């Protein structure tokens, strides 16, 4: 009898415990593990933000709208010149006016190409990039076409300085024209990496020679880009060097120079992965990025 009573009491205690135990939390994701379905990719958030966030639209539109007002100031001031120090060797006041814009992630959106790489779990490669450029289907970024049209209507020639190879100039020009960007008649306004710039030898993706080529015939009022290298040479460096080289021009940003956000790729990334202070981390980009994080 005593043994039977003990069993009954034990069962009652167990039942009470079940009744009083907190209910299990529902799973956040009830399907198959997302990590099992999708490979990890550092570009994912950047591309999703660029393609879907209203904030991206607002930032681009805001910058280009601000630039229109500044352009009118620049046109009214014959001393206004947006070239980096030392890149002009001629008088500019009486020259016709120009604006220099980068192409990729400045006026044309290449996120479909980035999305394909994420989908295919592949890294950047020239063959795939060349095929994308040849497709000529990149769309205008918010505000870019409106600004370009505004500038052209005020007699300003737009020059498109891109680090796409010079062999891609025709496809790039056709893509720009299809999107409605003004291309001046009788002037080569799309200048790719490797473009002929007599008397100046370019190094890598530096754009100084192409800017000097334009400066020989135009007064440059504004410049636009998504990389520091779209404004000054020598931007492919460590962060301390990049910061130092930008210092003389901090007051020009938002006045003569306009920087667009690009979280997908660029020299901001290689400053950490290629030029970081710890040489041992340069062979492991993700480790280099983790090491660069600050938690204060």
C-alpha positions, 0 to 999 in steps of 0.5 A: 500500500505504501509503495503504491501511494509513493507511485501516485505521489510521484506521478502527481509531482511530475504532472504538476511540473509539466503544468507549471513548466514554461511553454517552449518558445516557437522557432524563429524560422520553422523551415529548413535552416537558411544556412543550409539553403543559402551560402554565407556571403558578405555582400548580401546585406549591401545588395539588398539595402541598395536594391530595396531600401527607401533610404538608398533612394532618398540618399541618392536623390538628396545628393543629386538635388543638392548638387543642382543648386551648387551647380548654379553657384559654380556657373556664376563664379568664374573662379570655381574649379573642382579639380584636385590641387596641382591638376590644372596648369592652364587658366580656366575662367573662360573655358567651357564648363564640365562636370565629371561623374564616375559611372558604376554605382554613381550614375549606373546601378550594377546590383543585378550583377552583384545579385547574380554573384551572390546567387551563384556563390561566385566571386568577381571575375572579368568574363562575367563582368564583361558579359554584364557590361555587354548586356547594356542593361544597367539602370540609372540611379535615383537622381542621377539622370535628373541632375545630368539633364539639368546640367546639360540644359545649362550648357554643361558637358558631362564626362563619364570617367569609369574604370571599366576598361577602355574596350568597353567604351562603346557598350557603356556609351550605349547603356548611358544613352539608352537610360537618357544620359546626355552624351555630347556630340563630337566629343568623347565623353566616356573615358575608360581605364586605358583611355589615351591621354597624351603627355600623361601616364596613368597608373592602375585605376588612377583618374588624374590623367583623364581629369587633366585631359579634360581640364585642358579644354574645360573648367570642371565645376563638380565631380561625383563618385562612390570611391575616394579614387574618383576624386583624388589619386592614391586612394588605394591605400591604408585608412590612415593614408586615405584619411590624410589625402582627403583632408585638404578637400573636406570642405569640398564635399557637398560643394564641389565634390559629391560622394555616393554610398557604396557598401558593396565593394571598393577601396574602403574594403581593400584598405582593410583587407589588402592594406591592413596593419597586420600582414598576417591577416591580408590572406584572410579578408573575413578575418581582417574585417573582424579584426577591424571592428571596434566595439566601443 
